[in-house]
Amino acid sequence: MTEQTSTVLIVDDDQAVRESLRDLFESVGLRVEAFASAPEVLHAKRPDTPCCLVLDVRLPGPSGLDFQHELNEKNIVLPIVFLTGHGDIPMSVRAIKAGAIEFLTKPFREQDLLDAVTAALDRDRASLEEERVMAGLRDRFDLLTPRERAVMGLVVTGRRNKQIAYEIAASETTVKAHRTNLMRKMQASSLADLMAMAGKLGFRQDSPVGAVK
């Protein structure tokens, strides 16, 4: 499937359903972790691979929709595919508006479920990659000195070296050195590349010292 086998987290209080879903997902090479209730998921360690949640709407304790709300409140990003034997349109609309990938009513086609899970795993894979990229970007930004950060903030707003030198009370030669160093530390190949990095880091365009949000 992928270099890292993705994981499907199944939450259903019916053991027969859990085992049936396990067999289906394992048949296409996915890892499976199964739970009988929503709280069990929070107490378990999240897999270090792309994963998604296949979640029954009706559960003992918090419902699947309540659990989705709890995850959102805690800012836990976990793509969800809902399954239910008692769904209705308002319920499905609520789930999708809250970020669910799909809302399937039993009985459903196995291929529809597999397609939904594939879409959910793709979303989580992209999210994890974005987190990895942002972590690397922040690590590189942390290597900059305060003066280099100030120069970066002015560079990405379009200031020329002479203008930057005036604003930070330094010579153009010093500004050029700072600029060379920050481009190297940020691993930026061009000004456009540096500007894109600054945008991801949340630079305030009106800041004269390159502050971030």
C-alpha positions in Angstrom: 0.0 0.0 0.0 2.6 2.6 1.2 6.1 2.7 2.6 4.4 2.9 6.0 1.4 0.7 6.4 -1.6 2.9 7.3 -3.8 2.2 10.3 -7.6 2.1 10.6 -9.0 2.7 14.0 -12.4 0.9 14.3 -14.9 2.0 17.0 -18.0 -0.2 17.2 -19.6 -1.8 20.3 -20.6 -4.9 18.2 -17.7 -7.4 18.3 -19.0 -9.1 15.2 -18.9 -5.9 13.3 -15.4 -5.1 14.5 -14.1 -8.4 13.4 -15.8 -8.1 10.0 -14.3 -4.7 9.4 -10.9 -5.9 10.6 -11.0 -8.7 8.0 -12.0 -6.3 5.3 -9.2 -3.8 6.0 -6.5 -6.3 6.7 -7.4 -8.0 3.3 -6.1 -4.8 1.6 -3.0 -4.5 3.6 -4.1 -2.1 6.3 -3.3 -2.3 10.0 -6.3 -2.3 12.3 -6.9 -1.4 15.9 -10.4 -2.0 17.2 -12.2 -0.5 20.2 -15.6 -1.0 21.7 -16.1 2.6 22.8 -14.9 6.1 22.1 -13.0 6.8 25.3 -10.8 3.7 24.6 -9.4 5.6 21.6 -8.3 8.6 23.7 -6.5 6.3 26.1 -4.6 4.5 23.4 -1.4 5.8 21.8 -2.0 7.2 18.4 -0.2 5.1 15.7 2.9 6.8 14.2 1.6 6.1 10.7 -1.2 7.7 8.7 -4.5 6.7 10.3 -8.2 7.3 10.3 -11.3 6.5 12.4 -14.1 4.3 11.3 -16.7 5.3 13.8 -20.2 3.9 14.6 -22.7 6.7 15.3 -24.5 4.8 18.2 -22.1 3.8 20.9 -22.3 3.1 24.7 -21.5 6.4 26.5 -20.7 9.3 24.1 -22.1 8.8 20.7 -19.9 8.9 17.6 -21.1 12.5 16.8 -20.3 13.5 20.4 -16.9 12.0 20.1 -16.2 13.8 16.9 -17.1 17.1 18.7 -14.7 16.2 21.5 -11.9 15.5 19.1 -12.5 18.9 17.4 -12.6 20.7 20.8 -9.3 19.1 21.7 -7.8 19.9 18.3 -7.1 16.3 17.6 -6.9 15.9 13.9 -8.2 12.4 12.9 -10.2 11.9 9.7 -13.5 10.1 10.4 -15.6 7.8 8.3 -19.0 7.3 10.0 -21.0 4.1 9.9 -24.6 3.9 11.1 -27.7 1.7 10.7 -30.0 4.5 11.9 -28.8 7.6 10.0 -30.8 10.5 8.8 -30.0 13.6 6.7 -29.6 16.1 9.6 -27.2 13.7 11.3 -25.1 13.2 8.2 -25.0 17.0 7.5 -23.8 17.6 11.1 -21.1 15.0 10.7 -19.8 16.3 7.3 -19.9 19.9 8.5 -17.8 18.9 11.4 -15.2 17.5 9.1 -16.1 13.8 8.5 -14.9 12.3 5.3 -18.0 10.2 4.7 -21.2 9.1 6.3 -22.3 5.6 5.3 -25.6 4.0 6.1 -25.7 0.2 6.7 -25.8 -1.9 4.7 -23.1 -0.3 2.5 -20.9 -1.5 -0.3 -17.5 -2.7 0.9 -15.9 -0.7 -1.9 -17.6 2.5 -0.8 -16.1 2.0 2.6 -12.7 1.2 1.2 -12.8 4.3 -1.0 -13.8 6.5 2.0 -11.0 5.1 4.1 -8.5 5.7 1.3 -9.6 9.3 1.1 -9.4 9.6 4.9 -5.9 8.1 5.0 -4.8 10.4 2.1 -5.9 13.4 4.1 -4.1 12.3 7.3 -1.0 11.5 5.3 -1.0 15.0 3.8 -1.6 16.5 7.3 1.3 14.6 8.8 3.6 15.7 5.9 2.5 19.3 6.5 3.3 19.0 10.2 6.7 17.5 9.4 7.5 20.4 7.0 6.3 23.0 9.5 8.4 21.4 12.3 11.5 21.6 10.0 10.7 25.2 9.1 10.4 26.3 12.7 13.6 24.5 13.6 15.5 26.4 10.9 13.9 29.7 11.9 15.1 29.0 15.5 18.6 29.0 14.2 18.4 32.6 13.1 19.8 35.3 15.3 17.5 38.2 16.4 19.2 40.5 13.8 18.8 37.9 11.1 15.1 37.5 11.9 14.7 41.3 11.7 16.4 41.3 8.3 14.2 38.4 7.1 11.1 40.3 8.1 12.2 43.3 6.1 13.4 41.3 3.1 10.1 39.6 2.6 8.3 42.9 2.7 10.3 44.0 -0.3 12.9 46.3 1.3 16.2 46.7 -0.5 19.5 46.2 1.3 20.0 50.0 1.5 16.6 50.5 3.1 17.2 47.6 5.5 20.6 49.0 6.5 18.9 52.3 7.3 16.1 50.7 9.3 18.4 48.5 11.5 21.2 51.1 11.7 23.8 48.9 10.0 26.0 49.0 6.9 24.8 47.5 3.6 27.7 45.0 3.9 26.4 43.8 7.2 22.9 43.5 5.8 24.2 41.4 2.9 26.0 39.1 5.3 22.9 38.7 7.4 20.9 38.1 4.3 23.3 35.4 3.0 23.3 33.7 6.4 19.6 33.6 6.8 19.0 32.3 3.3 21.5 29.5 4.1 20.0 28.7 7.5 16.4 28.7 6.1 17.6 26.7 3.1 15.8 29.1 0.8 16.8 28.9 -2.8 15.3 32.3 -3.8 13.4 35.3 -2.5 10.1 33.8 -3.5 11.0 30.6 -1.6 11.8 32.7 1.5 8.6 34.6 1.2 6.6 31.4 1.0 8.4 30.2 4.2 7.6 33.5 5.9 4.0 33.1 5.0 3.8 29.6 6.5 5.5 30.9 9.7 2.9 33.6 10.0 5.0 36.7 9.5 3.0 39.9 10.0 3.5 41.9 6.8 3.3 45.2 8.8 6.0 44.2 11.2 9.4 46.0 10.9 11.2 43.3 12.8 9.9 40.1 11.3 7.6 39.1 14.2 5.4 36.1 13.7 1.8 35.7 14.7 
